[in-house]
Amino acid sequence: MSKWGMVYLMLNGIRVVDFSRYLPGPYATQRLADMGAEVIKVEPPKTGDPARSVGDHLNGTGLVYLANNRNKKSVSINLKEPAGREIAFQLASKADVVIEGFRPGVADALGIGYKSLKQIRPNLVYCSLTGYGQTGPLRNLGGHDLNYMALSGVLSQLRDQEGRPVQPGIQFADLIGGIAACEAILASLVKKQMTGEGSYLDISITDAMIGMMTGHVMIQQVTGKGSGVPQLGGSIISYFIYETKDNRFVSLGALEKKFWENFCRAVGREDWIADHFSPAAENNQTFLDIKALFKTRTFAEWSQFSLEVDCCMAPVLDTGEMIQHPHVCEKELVSNIQSNEWGTMFQTATSAGGFGVWQLKSVDTAPPPVLSQHNREVFQEVLNASPEQVEEWERRGII
């Protein structure tokens, strides 16, 4: 059993009913599940969460689904059927937290909106997680991660040498939106504990990304420049990404004087110390010399250098290399889950999981659930349905 093969249940006793799909909502509820919440994932019968079928697969199931749904229970409910909507309402009314990612008005139309549920569950924490929020001119438009990054101004900060925006290989907006939702839910649970009151949370992924632009907005206002802190954007020699002999890359972040001095002395160039904040420009001879220096050693050599010299240096690792890095291995930040359906699956620990701190209670980490795996367990235990009733719902295609 790995260190984080045990889940630390800081949210033990909290029940979450999750109507969300794809990535942002499931990532938010996985973080809650990693902290011990009982997360009941509601999916359409037969097809399930669309993330089960998109992208690359493992034994027939989408990797995006497998990566973001551990420690959850899966039930299927046909929300197109009136009887299914009633079951969904009854299930949600037994929850401490409900999260949904439908377009504005859809949850209400399905009978599982906040206004309906709070009538019988006034202390409910209800989170609507959408691209543009419940209000504003874009509220009814569809969107995806790339759109939210573009509109928020974040995408404009990621440019190649020709100034073109770079399409990221990681879904920053979806994941940050999930973190924002998780954060708001946790704050609302604290409020509920202190006051007994519930909350309605309107979380916009785009708004969460715009919230990250606070420094850029201030700098734009004062200087007219919209690219953030100049010294952190590749404009100085001591905070730059350098290419190695074997065409790999290393990050140098020696902003503080002591770290820059450590670097210069370690490479035998104390004459560079005075050029600490000089420009990373082709007319700067020190910059040209440093680029040439990095090209004299391999990626592996500079990686070893970064461990031996305290100068804020780190290699630019790919995913496979990150998994093997000593920091990751010693802290077991990437571990594996065994599943009968999918075999061994590597998973990363969410920071919210609190692996290794303040253990209150622990259980084995559970693999992502098979579609409808917990129908009988949840409907019988939570809704007090009889086995015969559950069988009847299944026969009629309601669940």
N, C-alpha and C positions, 0 to 999 in steps of 0.2 A: 504493500500500500504506500503510495507516495504521500508526501507531506500534505498536499492539497487533495488527496483522495478522500479526505474527510472534510465535509462542509460545515462551517461554523455558523450555527443557527441563531444569529442575532435577531432574526425576524420570525423565530419559531412561534407558531400560532396565528400568523397573518395569512389570510387566504386572498389570493389574487385570481380573478377571472379575466382571462386575456382573449379578446376578440381580434387582436392585431395579426398582421401577416407580413411576409417578406422579412425585412431586416430591422427597421428602427424599433418597433414595439417589441418584437421577440428579443432583441438585444437588451432592452430595458428590463423586461421581465426575467431574462436569464440572470441579470445582475441581482434582482430581488430573490430569485430562486437560490443563487449562490450564497445569499445571506440567510437562507432558511425558510423563506416564504413558501407556502403551498401554492404553486402556480398551476391553475387549471386552464389549459389551452383549448379553446373552442374552435373547431375546424369544420368545414363542409364535409358531409359524408362522401366516401369514395375518393374524392380528389384531394381533400385536405388543404393545408396551407400551400399556396402556389410555390413557395420556396422548396417544397419537397420535390418539385419536378424541374426547376430551372437550373441552368448551368451544368457544371460537371457533377457526376454522380458517383456514389459508392454503393454497390449492390442495389442499384435502382433508385436510390434516394439522393436528392440534391445536397451537395456539400454545404450550401448556405443554410439549409434547414438544420443539418446535423451539427453545424458549428454554433448555433445560437438557441438551442432548445433543450439542453441537458437539465436534469433535475425538475422536469415538468411532468404533468399528467395531461394526456390527450383525450378529449371527448369530442364526438362528432354530433353536430346539431344542424338540421336543415332549416335555415332561417327563412327559406322561401315558403315554408309551410306554417300556417297559423299555430298549429300545435307545437312546432319546433320553436317558434318565437316565444310561446308561453313557457316552454321548458327553459329557454335561455334567460328569460326574465326571472324565473324562480331561482335559477342557479346564481345569477348576478345579485339577486337580493340576499343571498347568503354570504356575499363576499365582503371583505374589508376594503378591497381595492378592485376597481374595474378599469381596464384600459382598452381603448378601441382606436382604430386608425381609419375609420370610414370618412368619406367626404362629409362636410357639414350637413346635418339634417337626416342622414341615412340611419344613424343609430336611433333617432327618434321615430323614424318611419318603421323601423324594425321592432319598436316597442321596448328597446333596451337603452333608451337615452337617460341622461341624468335626471331630468325633471320627473320622469315616471318612477325611477328607482328610488329617488330620495324621499318619495312619499311614504315608503315602507322601510327605508333604510336611511334615515336622516344623517347618520354619521358616516356615510359612505364617502370614500375618497375615489373620485371618478376622474380619469385622465383621458382626454381626447388628444391624440398625437397625430398631427397632420403636417403636410408640407408648408402651408401658408396660414394655418390657424382658422378659427371659426368666424373671424371678422376680417374686413379689409377687401380691397378690390379683386384679389386673386383667390379668395377663399374657395371658390367652386372649380378652380382649374386643377387638372392633374399635374403631377410633377415627379421628378426623381432626384436622387442625390446630386447629379451634375447640375440640374437646374437650380437647386437650392444654393449650391456653392457659387454658381454664376451670379445669381441675383444678390447674394449677400455681400459681394465684393471680395470674398475669400479667393475665388478662382483667379481673379486678376493679380493676386500676389504670387501665384505660381507660374512663372514664365521661363521659357527657354532663352538662349542667347540672342535669338532674333526678336524677342519680346512677345512671342505668341504664348497664350495660356496653355499650360500643360494639363492634359487629362490625367488625373491621379489614378493610381492602381489600387487605391483603398477608398472606401466610401466614407469619407470624413463626415459629411453632413448627416447621413443616416445614423452613424455611430454616435456622434456628438448629440444629435437629437434624442437618441435613446438614453444617453447619460443625463441630459437635461430633464427628461421625463422621470427617470429614476430618482434624481435629486429632488424634484418637486414632490414626488410621491412620498419620499422619506420625510421631507419637511412637513407634509400634510399629516403623516402618521404621528409625528411629534405633536403637532397642533391638536390632533384628535385626542391624544393621550392627555394633554394638558387641559383641554376645554370641553372635550366630548363632541366637538363639532366636526362635521365632514367638510369636504372641499370639492370644488369643481376646478379642474386644471385644463386650461386651453394652451397646449404646448405646440408651438409652430417650429418646425425644424429650421426654416429660413431665419426666423427671429433668433433662435439659439445661435446660429452662425453669425448673424449680425452682432450679437452680443460679444463675440470674440474680436470684433473690429474696434473696440473702444479706444485702443491706443492709436490706431490708424486714423480714426475720426478726429481725435484731438490734434494729431500732427497735421492733418489736412486743414483743420481750422486755423491753426497758428502759422504754418509754413507754406500752405498751398500744395504740399507734396503728399501724394496718396499712397506711398509705398512703405509706410511704417518707419521704424527706427532705421536710419541709413546704415549705421554701423552693424546692424544685424542682418542686412540684406545682401551681403557680399561685396561691400564697398571698401572694406579695409583688409589688410594682409593678415591680421591676427584672428580674423573670424571669417574663414573661407573654406571651401571644399577643394582639395587638391587632388590631382591625378597622380597615380603611382606608376612605377616602371612597367607594370603589367596591365596598365589601362584599367585599374580599379580606382576607387576613390576613398579618401580619408577626410574626416571633418576636423578642423582645428578651431577651437573656441577660446583662445587665450586672451580674453578681454582684460582680466586683471593683470597688473604689472608683474606680480610674482610668477604667474603661469607663463607669461610671455618670456620672462627672463629664464625660467627653467627650460623652455624650449630652445631658446637661442644658445644657451650654454651647453645643452645636451648635444647640439649639432655643431658645436665649435664655432659659432658665429655671434659672438658678443657684440660685434659691430652693428648687428641688426636691432639691438635693444632700443636705440633711439628712434627707430622707425615704427614703433609699436602700432600707431594708428594711421600710418601712411596709406595712401589709396591702393586698392587692388586694380591698378591700371597699367597698361602696356608701356607707358612712359616712366614707370617707377622701376628703377633697376633692382631694388631690393625685392620687389614682387616677382620680377623675372627670375632672380636668383633662387627664391624660395620655390617657385614652380619647378625650376631645374633640379633643385635638391630632391624634391619629392619624387621626381622621375628617376632618381638614382637607386631607389630601394623599392622592393616589391610590396605588395599589399600585406603579405604575411609579416614582412620585416617591420613595416610601420605599425601593424597591429601589435606586435610584441613591444615596440617602442612605446606605444600608448599605455601599456601595462606597467612599464618600468619608469617612465618619466611623467611626473604630475604636471601636465600642461594642458589639460582639457582637450584631449585628442581622443577620437573614437573612429573606428573603421566603419564605412558604410556597408553594412551587412545585408545580404539577401535573406530571404525567409529561412532557407535551409541552414545557413550559417548562424543565424540568430538562435535557432533551436539548440545548437551545439556550444554556444558561448558560455564561458564559465559562470557569468552572472546568472544566466537563465538556468543552467544545470544545477548549481548549488542551491538556488532558491526554489527549484522545481516549478518554474513559472509555466513551463510546457510539460504536461503530463499526458497520460493516456487513460481512456475509459474503455472497458471491455463490454462488448455487446454481442448477444447471440445473433442478431440480425446483420450487424455491420462489422463485426470483428473488432480490431484495435483501432481506436480513433484518437489522434492527438488533439488536445484541447489546450487553450491558454487560460490561465487563471484571470478572472476579472479582479481589478483592484478592489472592487466593492466586496469581493468575497472574504476579505480579511484573513486570507490563509496565513495561519501561524500566529494570529493575535486574538486574545480575549475569547477563548473557546468557552461557549456556554453549553453546547450540546453538539454532538456530531453524528453523522450517518454517512454511509458510503455514497459517493457521488453516483448519480443515476444517469445512464445514457439517455439520449433523446428518445421520446416515446414513439412507438409505432402508432399510426393513425387509429383512433378509437380504442386504444389499448386500455383505457381506464373508464370506459363507458359504464360498465356494471358497478365498479367500485364507487365512482363518484355519484352516479344517480341513485344508488341504493343508500349510500352513507350520507350524502348531503341533502338529497331531496326526499329521502325515505321512500323511494319507489320500490315496489316489490320486484323480485326477479321476473315474474310473469309480465309485469308492466313494462319492464325494460325490453324483454323479448318482443312484446307487442309493438313498442316504438321502433325497434329494429326491423321488424317484419313490414311495417308500414312505411319505412324509409324516412322516418322522422329524425332518427339519430343514426 
